[in-house]
Amino acid sequence: MENRLIVIDTDVVIDFFGNVVPAAEVLSELIRRGQAALTSVSVFELYAGIEGRKRLRQIETFIQHLGVIPLDGIEAAAAGRIYTQLKLRGELIGTHDILIAGICIVNNLPLYTRNIDHFSKIKGLEMFVPTEFPKH
């Protein structure tokens, strides 16, 4: 079995912190295997609106154990194309989700998310949901 990175969406990270099963268990296993990664967009989302030092320390420690995949020019351009396609179809979703999808598609990485309604509108994005364990 290949040890492919899997991008973890912010909603699954929040489930992890809340010990919501099965997302927390699956994410723990992906971290143990060294397969879990975040996007720079998810790092922003995790830090946005944090109140309290305990939560801040939890997030800082968590991020140290995962790779962070940046949003560079190529990923931003891909996200822009996704935005345009969704807008033309009248199916626009949140900008952060579009940016995360652009990063995943350019880097050929699957996304582990609960937000299937939004992300399923994006062509070419491979996804897993918390009820299934990624086979990669």
N, C-alpha and C positions, 0 to 999 in steps of 0.2 A: 504494500500500500504506500502510495506516495505521501510525503509529508507536506502537502500544499497548505499555504497560508489561507486562512478564512477570515474575511473582514467581519467584524462584529458591529452590528448596528447599535446605536445609543440605547434603544429601547431594551435590548437584551442585556446591556450593561446595567441598566437600572433594575431589571429583574434580578440580576446577579447580586447587586447590593441588597435587594429586598429578600434574597434567598427564595425566589419564586421558582418552583420546580415545574418543568424539567430544565428550564433555561439555565438556572444557576449551576446545576450538575453538569450539563453539557459544556457550558463555558469553562467550568473548572477543569474538565478533561481536556479541552482544546488548549487551555493555558499550560497544563501539565505536559502535553505533547509538543508545545512550542509552535502551535499552529494558529493561535489567535493574534489578530492585528486590528488596530483601529485606524480610521482615517483622521487626518488633521481636523476635519470638519466635526467628527464625533468628539475629539478632544475639546474643541470650542464648546460644543453643546454640553459636555459634562461640567466644564468650568463656569458656564453662564448661569448666573443666579445662585451660585453656591453660597450658603450661609452656614457659618459654624466651622470651627477649626477641625473638628473630628472628621466631618465629611470631606473637607479639603485634603486632609492627610490620607484618607481612604482612596480618594481619586488619584492623588500623586503616587501613592504606592502601587495602585493598580496599573497605571499607565507605564510605570517603570518595568513591568513584567510583560509588556506587549510591544510589538513593533508599531510604529506610527507611519502610515503611508501618506505622503504629502499631496497637497493639491498644487500641482505645477501647471505650466501653460498648456501642456497636452491634455491633461485631465480637465482643466477649465474649459478648453475648446470642446471637448467631448460632451461635457455637461451643458454647454451652450447649445449644442446640436440637439441634445435630448430635450432641453427646455423648448426649443423651437418646434420639434416634432409633437410634443405633448400639447403645446399651445394650439397648434394647427388642428389637432384632433379634439380640442376642447376638453382635455384631460389633465390640465396642469396640476402638479403636486407641489409640495413645499420645496423651496430653493435648496435647503440643506440636504434633503433627500436626493435631489437631482445632482448635487455636487458629489455626494457619496457614491451614487450610481456611476457617475463619470469616472471617478477614481477606480472603482471596481472593474468597469469594462475595459479601460485602457490597460490596466495591470492584469487582466484576465483572472480575476479573483472572485470567488463566490461571496455572497453576502448572507450572513446569518441574522435574520430579522423576524420580528412579529408583524411588521407592517407590510403584509403581503398586498393589501388593497392598493397602496400607492406604488410599491416597487414592481408589481406585476404589470403595470402599464408601460414599463420600459423594456423595449426589445433588446435582446441579447444579454440581459442581466441574469446570471445564475444565482438562485436563492435557495436557502434552507430555512425552515421554520423551527422554533424551539421544540416542537413535538417530534422532530426527526434528528437523528445524529448524522452529521455530515460524514460521508463515506470516504472522504479524501484524506 
